[in-house]
Amino acid sequence: GAPAAGAWGDGRAGPRAAPPFFSRGPNVLLQDSSAPQAAFFSPVQKVMLPPNTFQGKVAFITGGGTGLGKGMTTALSSLGATCVIASRKLDVLKGTAEEISSKTGNKVHAIQYYVLVKSLQSS
C-alpha cells in the first residue's frame, strides 16, 4: 500500500507537536518546576560554578544595564568579579549597578559608552 500521508505518519493532518518530554523544545536552558521533565531532572536555579571563581578579576559587560547583560553582570558579580557595565543610558546603568552591588556585595561600576560606526566611503 501507499505510505500514510501527513506529518504524523498515520494519515492525520497538521503539524506534529514536540514530544511531551521537551515541552519547549530540546534546547531548554532554564526550566521551571511545572515542566514535565522536572520530574526527571530537577531545575537548576543557581550558577553552576564554584563560589569566588572570578575573585580578583574584572569583567567588562556592554549592554549591562538591562536584559542578558544585566543577568550576566549579576552572575559574574555573584562569583566575585568586579564588574564594569557600559551602555548609552547612564541613568539605567547607575540603577542597575547599585541594585547588583547591594545584592552581591561586589562593586559594579557604570560608564556611559556609545559606539558610532561611520561609513568608510571614499569621497
C-alpha positions as a Markdown table, in Angstrom:
| # | Residue | x | y | z |
|---|---|---|---|---|
| 1 | Gly | 0.0 | 0.0 | 0.0 |
| 2 | Ala | 0.8 | 3.7 | -0.2 |
| 3 | Pro | 2.6 | 5.4 | 2.7 |
| 4 | Ala | 0.4 | 7.3 | 5.1 |
| 5 | Ala | 0.1 | 11.0 | 4.5 |
| 6 | Gly | 0.6 | 13.8 | 7.0 |
| 7 | Ala | 3.3 | 14.7 | 9.5 |
| 8 | Trp | 2.1 | 12.0 | 11.9 |
| 9 | Gly | 2.7 | 9.1 | 9.5 |
| 10 | Asp | -0.7 | 7.8 | 10.2 |
| 11 | Gly | -2.9 | 9.9 | 8.0 |
| 12 | Arg | -3.6 | 12.8 | 10.4 |
| 13 | Ala | -3.0 | 16.2 | 9.0 |
| 14 | Gly | -1.4 | 19.2 | 10.7 |
| 15 | Pro | 1.9 | 19.9 | 12.3 |
| 16 | Arg | 3.5 | 17.4 | 14.5 |
| 17 | Ala | 3.8 | 18.6 | 18.1 |
| 18 | Ala | 7.1 | 18.4 | 20.0 |
| 19 | Pro | 7.5 | 15.3 | 22.2 |
| 20 | Pro | 5.9 | 15.9 | 25.6 |
| 21 | Phe | 9.2 | 15.3 | 27.4 |
| 22 | Phe | 10.6 | 18.6 | 25.9 |
| 23 | Ser | 7.7 | 21.0 | 26.3 |
| 24 | Arg | 9.7 | 23.9 | 24.9 |
| 25 | Gly | 11.9 | 22.1 | 22.5 |
| 26 | Pro | 15.2 | 20.1 | 23.1 |
| 27 | Asn | 17.3 | 23.2 | 23.9 |
| 28 | Val | 15.7 | 24.3 | 27.2 |
| 29 | Leu | 18.3 | 26.2 | 29.2 |
| 30 | Leu | 16.3 | 27.1 | 32.3 |
| 31 | Gln | 13.4 | 25.0 | 33.4 |
| 32 | Asp | 10.6 | 25.7 | 35.8 |
| 33 | Ser | 9.2 | 23.2 | 38.3 |
| 34 | Ser | 6.0 | 22.8 | 36.3 |
| 35 | Ala | 7.8 | 21.5 | 33.2 |
| 36 | Pro | 7.2 | 17.7 | 32.6 |
| 37 | Gln | 10.9 | 17.0 | 32.6 |
| 38 | Ala | 11.3 | 18.4 | 36.1 |
| 39 | Ala | 10.0 | 15.1 | 37.4 |
| 40 | Phe | 13.2 | 13.5 | 36.0 |
| 41 | Phe | 15.7 | 16.4 | 36.0 |
| 42 | Ser | 15.3 | 19.0 | 38.8 |
| 43 | Pro | 15.6 | 22.6 | 37.5 |
| 44 | Val | 18.9 | 24.4 | 38.1 |
| 45 | Gln | 18.2 | 27.7 | 39.8 |
| 46 | Lys | 21.7 | 28.8 | 40.6 |
| 47 | Val | 25.0 | 29.5 | 38.9 |
| 48 | Met | 26.9 | 26.2 | 38.3 |
| 49 | Leu | 30.4 | 27.5 | 39.1 |
| 50 | Pro | 32.2 | 27.4 | 42.4 |
| 51 | Pro | 31.9 | 30.5 | 44.6 |
| 52 | Asn | 34.7 | 33.1 | 44.0 |
| 53 | Thr | 35.5 | 31.7 | 40.6 |
| 54 | Phe | 36.1 | 35.2 | 39.4 |
| 55 | Gln | 37.6 | 36.7 | 42.6 |
| 56 | Gly | 40.2 | 39.3 | 41.7 |
| 57 | Lys | 39.0 | 39.5 | 38.1 |
| 58 | Val | 37.4 | 42.4 | 36.2 |
| 59 | Ala | 34.5 | 41.8 | 33.8 |
| 60 | Phe | 33.5 | 44.4 | 31.2 |
| 61 | Ile | 29.9 | 43.9 | 30.1 |
| 62 | Thr | 28.5 | 46.0 | 27.2 |
| 63 | Gly | 24.7 | 46.5 | 27.5 |
| 64 | Gly | 24.9 | 45.6 | 31.1 |
| 65 | Gly | 22.0 | 47.8 | 32.3 |
| 66 | Thr | 19.2 | 45.5 | 31.1 |
| 67 | Gly | 18.3 | 42.1 | 29.8 |
| 68 | Leu | 21.0 | 39.5 | 29.2 |
| 69 | Gly | 23.8 | 41.9 | 30.1 |
| 70 | Lys | 22.2 | 42.6 | 33.5 |
| 71 | Gly | 21.8 | 38.8 | 34.0 |
| 72 | Met | 25.5 | 38.2 | 33.1 |
| 73 | Thr | 26.6 | 41.0 | 35.3 |
| 74 | Thr | 24.6 | 39.6 | 38.3 |
| 75 | Ala | 26.1 | 36.1 | 37.8 |
| 76 | Leu | 29.7 | 37.3 | 37.4 |
| 77 | Ser | 29.4 | 39.7 | 40.3 |
| 78 | Ser | 28.0 | 36.9 | 42.5 |
| 79 | Leu | 31.0 | 34.8 | 41.6 |
| 80 | Gly | 33.4 | 37.5 | 42.8 |
| 81 | Ala | 34.1 | 39.6 | 39.8 |
| 82 | Thr | 34.4 | 43.4 | 39.9 |
| 83 | Cys | 32.1 | 44.4 | 37.0 |
| 84 | Val | 32.1 | 47.4 | 34.7 |
| 85 | Ile | 28.8 | 47.8 | 32.8 |
| 86 | Ala | 28.5 | 50.1 | 29.8 |
| 87 | Ser | 25.8 | 51.4 | 27.6 |
| 88 | Arg | 24.3 | 54.6 | 26.3 |
| 89 | Lys | 21.8 | 55.2 | 29.2 |
| 90 | Leu | 23.8 | 56.2 | 32.2 |
| 91 | Asp | 20.8 | 56.6 | 34.5 |
| 92 | Val | 19.7 | 53.0 | 33.8 |
| 93 | Leu | 23.3 | 51.8 | 34.4 |
| 94 | Lys | 23.6 | 53.5 | 37.7 |
| 95 | Gly | 20.4 | 52.0 | 39.0 |
| 96 | Thr | 21.5 | 48.5 | 37.8 |
| 97 | Ala | 25.0 | 48.9 | 39.3 |
| 98 | Glu | 23.5 | 49.9 | 42.7 |
| 99 | Glu | 21.0 | 47.0 | 42.6 |
| 100 | Ile | 23.6 | 44.4 | 41.7 |
| 101 | Ser | 26.2 | 45.7 | 44.1 |
| 102 | Ser | 23.7 | 45.6 | 47.0 |
| 103 | Lys | 22.6 | 42.1 | 46.0 |
| 104 | Thr | 26.1 | 40.6 | 45.6 |
| 105 | Gly | 28.3 | 42.7 | 47.8 |
| 106 | Asn | 30.8 | 43.4 | 45.0 |
| 107 | Lys | 31.3 | 46.8 | 43.4 |
| 108 | Val | 29.8 | 47.3 | 40.0 |
| 109 | His | 31.0 | 50.4 | 38.0 |
| 110 | Ala | 28.8 | 52.1 | 35.4 |
| 111 | Ile | 30.2 | 54.0 | 32.5 |
| 112 | Gln | 28.4 | 55.6 | 29.6 |
| 113 | Tyr | 29.7 | 54.3 | 26.3 |
| 114 | Tyr | 28.3 | 54.8 | 22.8 |
| 115 | Val | 29.7 | 53.2 | 19.7 |
| 116 | Leu | 29.2 | 55.1 | 16.5 |
| 117 | Val | 30.4 | 53.4 | 13.3 |
| 118 | Lys | 31.0 | 55.8 | 10.5 |
| 119 | Ser | 30.8 | 54.6 | 6.9 |
| 120 | Leu | 34.1 | 54.1 | 5.3 |
| 121 | Gln | 33.2 | 55.6 | 1.9 |
| 122 | Ser | 35.8 | 57.4 | -0.1 |
| 123 | Ser | 34.9 | 61.0 | -1.1 |
